[in-house]
């Protein structure tokens, strides 16, 4: 049995055991998690493809919201998240080169902190951060023109910047080229982040010392430990899948890898104009991104990880479940006849 198949079996078993463990948690622990918000961003919420349309004017609204969310359902723990629009990552923004874009940033009145937004796709002071410094209960706006195609990170940039990012204030903005991206069967939106949590009870708060030491307690995809493994993304055999993947950070670089497949195409560093082919693992730095595509040739649970695999034990795992008929010419168990 190959090492890939061995690891796949092991990880699938770990996920199943984790879900079983969650069901056996003490009632009080689960009750606390149930009182918290589900902050996990829907990985199918990828925005509207631009298609063949010409440049236009778009308006996006980001709302800074501080809330108690589920950090690890298996452990029954919660965390004080700082979010855009109540989810981690924030909404995926989608536009095309030449669009004129208005960004409005609001901060909920019950927030304890000032927040803003810096978009890496913006030409302008702080990527819009200076224009959007927003006290609780206020709103700020700015307008920019999309100049460069690519997949870009946005994040909060008020002090202490890495605390705001680690607590969940990051997302992706896709600037498609003229004519749009080629159509695929499915698109998914996934971001990795590192969380530094402290506290003796079920509820956790941000740990500055651990953040400075770059020693996270949790490494997550879409905000919560193993959430996209407990609720896999769905696809069918024969479909081509595109993943918009980014790393909020604030500290860790991801060795992004899918167990049980090879990336047919990788657009490194979010560059939509250059393609690498037949890639096993691609490096994505904090504040960076990539776009990958793969045809799902056989039915399987394709397991997305950071191949710094110690982080798997900190919650860094997602699954794409591809359902369909077996394809024995490509993969089958047993020996050759």
C-alpha positions as CSV (number, residue, x, y, z in Angstrom):
1,X,0.0,0.0,0.0
2,X,1.4,3.4,-0.9
3,X,2.2,6.0,1.7
4,X,-0.5,8.3,0.2
5,X,-3.2,5.7,0.6
6,X,-1.9,4.9,4.1
7,X,-2.1,8.5,5.2
8,X,-5.5,8.9,3.5
9,X,-6.9,6.0,5.4
10,X,-5.4,7.3,8.6
11,X,-6.7,10.9,8.2
12,X,-10.2,9.7,7.2
13,X,-10.2,7.5,10.3
14,X,-9.1,10.5,12.4
15,X,-11.9,12.7,11.1
16,X,-14.4,10.0,11.9
17,X,-13.0,9.4,15.4
18,X,-13.1,13.2,15.9
19,X,-16.8,13.4,15.0
20,X,-17.5,10.4,17.3
21,X,-15.6,12.1,20.1
22,X,-17.6,15.3,19.6
23,X,-20.8,13.2,20.1
24,X,-19.4,11.9,23.4
25,X,-18.4,15.2,24.9
26,X,-19.8,16.3,28.3
27,X,-23.2,18.0,27.8
28,X,-22.0,21.3,29.4
29,X,-19.1,21.5,27.0
30,X,-21.3,21.0,24.0
31,X,-23.9,23.4,25.3
32,X,-21.3,26.2,25.5
33,X,-20.3,25.6,21.9
34,X,-23.9,25.5,20.8
35,X,-24.5,28.9,22.3
36,X,-21.8,30.3,20.0
37,X,-22.1,31.4,16.4
38,X,-21.1,29.3,13.5
39,X,-18.4,31.5,12.0
40,X,-17.3,29.0,9.2
41,X,-17.5,30.6,5.8
42,X,-19.4,28.6,3.2
43,X,-16.8,27.3,0.8
44,X,-19.2,27.5,-2.1
45,X,-19.8,31.3,-1.6
46,X,-17.4,32.4,-4.4
47,X,-19.3,35.4,-5.7
48,X,-20.6,35.8,-9.3
49,X,-18.2,35.1,-12.2
50,X,-17.7,38.1,-14.4
51,X,-18.1,36.2,-17.6
52,X,-17.7,38.3,-20.8
53,X,-19.1,41.6,-19.5
54,X,-17.2,44.8,-19.8
55,X,-16.0,47.1,-16.9
56,X,-18.7,48.3,-14.5
57,X,-19.2,49.8,-11.1
58,X,-19.5,47.5,-8.1
59,X,-20.3,48.2,-4.4
60,X,-19.1,45.9,-1.6
61,X,-20.0,46.2,2.1
62,X,-17.8,44.7,4.8
63,X,-19.1,44.8,8.4
64,X,-16.7,44.3,11.3
65,X,-18.3,42.1,13.9
66,X,-16.9,40.8,17.2
67,X,-18.6,37.6,18.4
68,X,-18.2,34.4,20.2
69,X,-17.8,31.6,17.7
70,X,-17.1,27.8,17.7
71,X,-13.4,27.2,17.7
72,X,-13.4,23.4,18.0
73,X,-16.7,21.6,18.0
74,X,-14.9,18.3,19.0
75,X,-13.5,19.9,22.1
76,X,-16.5,22.1,22.7
77,X,-14.4,25.3,22.8
78,X,-15.3,28.8,21.7
79,X,-13.2,31.9,20.9
80,X,-13.7,35.6,20.6
81,X,-13.6,36.1,16.9
82,X,-13.2,39.4,15.1
83,X,-14.8,39.0,11.6
84,X,-16.0,40.6,8.4
85,X,-19.7,39.9,8.0
86,X,-19.8,37.3,10.8
87,X,-17.7,34.7,9.0
88,X,-14.1,33.6,8.7
89,X,-12.8,34.3,6.2
90,X,-14.9,37.3,5.2
91,X,-16.9,37.3,2.0
92,X,-15.1,36.6,-1.3
93,X,-15.2,39.7,-3.4
94,X,-15.2,39.2,-7.1
95,X,-14.7,41.8,-9.9
96,X,-12.7,42.3,-13.1
97,X,-9.9,44.4,-14.4
98,X,-11.2,47.9,-15.2
99,X,-14.1,47.8,-12.7
100,X,-14.6,50.8,-10.4
101,X,-15.3,49.5,-6.9
102,X,-16.7,51.2,-3.9
103,X,-15.8,49.6,-0.5
104,X,-17.9,50.5,2.5
105,X,-16.5,49.4,5.9
106,X,-18.8,49.5,8.9
107,X,-18.1,48.6,12.5
108,X,-20.9,47.3,14.7
109,X,-21.9,49.6,17.6
110,X,-21.2,46.8,20.2
111,X,-17.6,46.3,19.0
112,X,-14.8,47.0,21.5
113,X,-12.2,47.8,18.9
114,X,-11.6,50.1,16.0
115,X,-11.3,48.1,12.7
116,X,-10.5,48.8,9.0
117,X,-9.6,46.9,5.8
118,X,-6.5,46.8,3.7
119,X,-7.0,45.1,0.3
120,X,-3.9,43.9,-1.5
121,X,-5.5,44.6,-4.9
122,X,-5.8,48.4,-4.2
123,X,-3.5,51.1,-5.5
124,X,-3.8,53.7,-2.7
125,X,-2.7,54.5,0.9
126,X,-2.6,51.4,2.9
127,X,-4.8,49.5,0.4
128,X,-7.7,51.5,1.8
129,X,-6.7,51.0,5.4
130,X,-6.3,54.7,6.1
131,X,-9.6,55.6,4.6
132,X,-11.5,52.9,6.5
133,X,-10.3,53.4,10.1
134,X,-13.8,52.9,11.7
135,X,-14.7,53.4,15.3
136,X,-17.7,51.3,16.7
137,X,-21.0,52.4,15.2
138,X,-19.5,54.2,12.2
139,X,-19.0,53.6,8.5
140,X,-16.3,54.7,6.1
141,X,-15.9,54.3,2.3
142,X,-13.5,54.6,-0.5
143,X,-13.4,54.0,-4.3
144,X,-10.7,52.3,-6.3
145,X,-10.2,51.0,-9.8
146,X,-9.1,47.4,-10.3
147,X,-5.8,47.6,-12.2
148,X,-4.2,44.2,-11.8
149,X,-5.8,40.7,-12.4
150,X,-5.1,38.3,-9.7
151,X,-6.3,36.7,-6.4
152,X,-5.6,38.9,-3.5
153,X,-5.8,38.9,0.3
154,X,-7.6,41.6,2.3
155,X,-7.3,42.0,6.1
156,X,-7.7,44.3,9.0
157,X,-4.7,46.7,9.5
158,X,-5.4,48.4,12.8
159,X,-3.0,47.8,15.7
160,X,-2.2,45.2,16.8
161,X,-2.5,44.1,13.2
162,X,-1.6,40.4,13.7
163,X,-4.1,40.1,16.5
164,X,-6.9,41.4,14.2
165,X,-5.8,38.9,11.5
166,X,-5.4,35.9,13.8
167,X,-8.9,36.6,15.2
168,X,-10.5,36.2,11.8
169,X,-10.3,39.5,9.9
170,X,-9.1,38.4,6.5
171,X,-10.6,37.3,3.1
172,X,-9.9,37.2,-0.6
173,X,-10.7,39.5,-3.5
174,X,-10.6,38.1,-7.0
175,X,-9.9,40.4,-9.9
176,X,-10.6,38.4,-13.0
177,X,-9.0,39.3,-16.4
178,X,-10.9,40.7,-19.3
179,X,-13.2,37.9,-20.6
180,X,-13.3,36.2,-17.2
181,X,-11.9,32.9,-16.0
182,X,-12.7,29.7,-18.0
183,X,-15.7,27.8,-16.7
184,X,-15.2,24.8,-14.5
185,X,-17.8,22.5,-12.8
186,X,-17.3,23.7,-9.2
187,X,-15.5,26.5,-7.4
188,X,-14.5,26.5,-3.7
189,X,-13.3,29.3,-1.3
190,X,-10.9,28.1,1.4
191,X,-8.5,30.1,3.6
192,X,-6.0,29.0,6.2
193,X,-5.3,30.9,9.4
194,X,-3.4,30.4,12.6
195,X,-5.0,31.1,16.0
196,X,-3.4,31.7,19.4
197,X,-5.9,30.9,22.1
198,X,-5.6,30.9,25.9
199,X,-7.9,30.2,28.8
200,X,-8.6,27.5,31.3
201,X,-12.3,27.0,30.5
202,X,-14.2,26.2,27.4
203,X,-14.0,29.8,26.1
204,X,-10.7,31.1,24.8
205,X,-9.2,34.5,24.2
206,X,-6.3,35.7,22.1
207,X,-2.8,35.0,23.5
208,X,-0.3,37.7,22.5
209,X,2.8,35.9,23.8
210,X,2.0,32.8,21.8
211,X,1.4,34.9,18.7
212,X,4.8,36.6,19.1
213,X,6.4,33.2,19.5
214,X,4.6,32.0,16.3
215,X,3.3,29.0,18.3
216,X,-0.4,28.6,17.4
217,X,-2.8,26.5,19.4
218,X,-5.0,26.0,16.3
219,X,-4.4,26.1,12.5
220,X,-7.7,26.2,10.7
221,X,-9.4,26.3,7.4
222,X,-12.4,28.6,7.2
223,X,-12.1,29.6,10.8
224,X,-12.9,26.6,12.9
225,X,-10.9,23.4,13.6
226,X,-11.7,20.6,11.1
227,X,-15.0,22.2,10.2
228,X,-14.6,21.5,6.4
229,X,-13.9,17.9,7.2
230,X,-17.0,17.5,9.4
231,X,-19.0,19.1,6.5
232,X,-17.1,18.1,3.3
233,X,-17.4,20.0,0.1
234,X,-19.3,18.0,-2.5
235,X,-18.4,17.1,-6.1
236,X,-18.8,14.3,-8.7
237,X,-16.4,12.1,-10.4
238,X,-15.3,13.6,-13.7
239,X,-15.9,17.2,-12.6
240,X,-13.2,19.8,-12.7
241,X,-12.8,21.7,-9.4
242,X,-11.2,25.1,-8.9
243,X,-10.1,26.2,-5.4
244,X,-9.4,29.8,-4.4
245,X,-7.0,29.3,-1.6
246,X,-5.4,32.0,0.6
247,X,-3.5,32.3,3.9
248,X,-4.6,35.0,6.3
249,X,-1.9,34.1,8.7
250,X,-0.7,36.1,10.5
251,X,2.5,34.0,10.7
252,X,2.5,30.6,9.1
253,X,3.3,29.7,5.5
254,X,1.2,26.9,4.1
255,X,2.4,23.9,2.0
256,X,-1.0,23.4,0.4
257,X,-1.6,19.8,-0.6
258,X,-4.5,17.6,-1.6
259,X,-4.1,13.9,-0.5
260,X,-5.2,11.5,-3.2
261,X,-4.7,13.7,-6.3
262,X,-2.4,16.0,-8.2
263,X,-3.2,19.6,-9.0
264,X,-3.6,19.7,-12.7
265,X,-3.0,23.4,-12.7
266,X,-1.6,25.8,-10.1
267,X,-1.6,29.6,-10.5
268,X,1.2,30.4,-8.1
269,X,0.9,33.4,-5.8
270,X,-2.5,34.3,-7.2
271,X,-1.1,35.1,-10.7
272,X,-3.9,34.3,-13.1
273,X,-1.6,34.7,-16.2
274,X,0.9,32.0,-15.5
275,X,0.2,28.3,-14.9
276,X,2.2,25.4,-13.4
277,X,1.1,21.9,-14.2
278,X,1.1,18.5,-12.3
279,X,1.9,20.0,-8.9
280,X,1.9,17.9,-5.7
281,X,2.3,20.8,-3.1
282,X,2.3,24.5,-3.6
283,X,3.7,27.1,-1.1
284,X,1.4,29.9,0.0
285,X,2.8,32.6,2.3
286,X,0.8,34.5,4.9
287,X,-1.0,37.3,3.1
288,X,-0.7,35.3,-0.2
289,X,-2.9,33.1,-2.3
290,X,-3.1,30.5,-5.1
291,X,-5.7,29.2,-7.4
292,X,-5.6,25.4,-8.2
293,X,-7.6,23.2,-10.5
294,X,-8.0,19.5,-10.7
295,X,-10.2,17.0,-12.4
296,X,-11.7,14.5,-9.9
297,X,-10.9,11.3,-11.8
298,X,-12.0,8.7,-9.2
299,X,-14.4,8.7,-6.3
300,X,-12.6,9.5,-3.1
301,X,-12.4,11.8,-0.1
302,X,-9.7,14.3,-1.3
303,X,-8.1,15.6,1.9
304,X,-6.8,19.2,1.9
305,X,-4.0,19.8,4.3
306,X,-0.9,21.9,5.0
307,X,1.8,19.4,4.4
308,X,3.5,20.6,7.5
309,X,1.4,17.8,8.9
310,X,1.8,18.6,12.6
311,X,-0.8,21.3,11.9
312,X,-3.3,18.6,11.0
313,X,-3.4,17.9,14.7
314,X,-4.3,21.5,15.3
315,X,-7.4,21.3,13.1
316,X,-6.0,22.1,9.7
317,X,-7.9,19.7,7.4
318,X,-10.7,19.9,4.8
319,X,-12.3,17.3,2.6
320,X,-13.7,17.3,-1.0
321,X,-16.0,14.3,-1.3
322,X,-16.2,13.1,-4.9
323,X,-19.0,10.7,-5.5
324,X,-19.6,8.5,-8.5
325,X,-18.7,5.2,-10.2
326,X,-15.4,3.5,-9.6
327,X,-12.8,3.8,-12.3
328,X,-10.7,0.7,-12.0
329,X,-8.5,1.6,-14.9
330,X,-7.2,4.5,-12.8
331,X,-7.4,3.1,-9.3
332,X,-8.5,-0.2,-7.7
333,X,-7.5,-2.1,-4.6
334,X,-5.8,-5.5,-4.8
335,X,-3.2,-7.0,-7.0
336,X,-2.8,-7.2,-10.8
337,X,-4.4,-10.4,-12.2
